[in-house]
């Protein structure tokens, strides 16, 4: 075992690291704290129903995209993988009109103009920006943090159509963008999916992933992606150790020499890749003094510049095989205000899971509601969790409040939904060590500074990072899978140099 690179964490980043190491002839072993692989990209069953925590869409699902090649490299998809293409990014249903961010960009533009002709200038500017953003490709050969000036400029020039979009939308918030519109439906549509303080740019690029055809849902969902990546890794000779949490990375002369597991076992190694939340890496496995510089900056400037993205999730099983009026994909609607965490909500986002027959047969369909939470909410839930009876009662109260609003919107569903699970930001922290319960990385506020953390650890030349958190723009699956590729390249370079 002492010749195997140890990968701590078996999520997307860890599996990606392992696959790329094995492809380069470097033996490795993954140690995962939970009894299943996946990390944040996981699904589970309740009463026979599948709850998918992660993949709403897989960026890079279209052949020819740079990210598509990476997903194929790691085994997440191949030519046999079928995809579900939803008709829209999301839909907002008002009493008098329904608006959709259709995958057909011009169809959406036409619908918005018909609803709000007084906002024609802003609507056209928005969809022109979406069209320009369709050129965006995720860097997959080298991370932005490691690019030299010429490489960085070449990357920028390959997406030069985005320059006017960056200028117009990267320095305003979602709320500020919404305020540019006169029509109240348009204002709510802009604000309907993301936090008000997020960069407006994220709405543009998310829509562009859909309109460019590179955001689809793979059959099998999160579980299918993880199982295929696991199979790829094992086929290349990798090792997986489940329910084997790491307790510390042991150092000698500023080098990692072994990893001590929670069981007390010590495993020697030539290098370590921490493919877990940086709070675990620099709070448990290593001292915080080793924290990567840009990660430290994001932590110290979090209140002013960066937001965590967590949620309360409520999932309902649909009893029976009738339609009940639910629509495909993500649909939001205004509702009677109710409190979740530290603030009230008057808009509910409902997602129907029924398009994948491998997960959701007709009698096991699922409806899930996600309610966004932030740092202050995490503190609220963390305190409440210490009083289990109150914690469970609050989850039940929210589940009942949400159910009554769903039944008001979809009266045919009344009496046919049952709550099968409810989870909070504390859940993400307990199972994944997620910082403040965040299921994604920091989201940069509109006034925040873009930062690209490195995947190396200062003063420790054989410890590397693979994580969605190596970004200030939300992380997610694209950052997780490419960070594994980049970490494997760094390990290979180090081992070649040291030998």
Buried (B, 14 or more C-beta within 10 A) or exposed (E): EEEBBBBBBBBBBBBBBBBBBBBBEBBBBBBBBBEBBBBBBBBBEEEEBBBBBBBBBBBBBBEEBBBBEBBBBBBBBEEEBEBBEBBBBBBBBBEEEBBBBBBBBEBBBBBBBEBBEEBEEBBEBBBBBBBBBBBBBBBBBBBBBBBEEEBBEEBEEBBEEBEEBBEBBBEBBBBBBBEBBEBEBBBBBBBBBBBEBBBBBBBBBBBBBBBBBBBBBBBBBBBBBBBBBBEBBBEBEBBBBEEBBBBBBBBEEEBBBBBBBEEEEEBBBBBBBBBBBBBBBBBBBBEEEBBBEBBBBBBEBBEEBBBBBBBBBBBBBBBEEEEBEBBBBBBBBBBEEBEBBBBEBEBBBBBBBBBBEEBBEEEBBBBBBBBBBBBEBBBBBBEBBEEEEEBEEBBEEBBEBBBBBBBEBBEEBEEBBBBBBBBBBBBBBEBBBBBBBBBBBBBBBBEBBEBBBBBBBEEBBBBBBBBBBBBBBBBBBBBBBBBBBBBBBBBBEBBEEEE
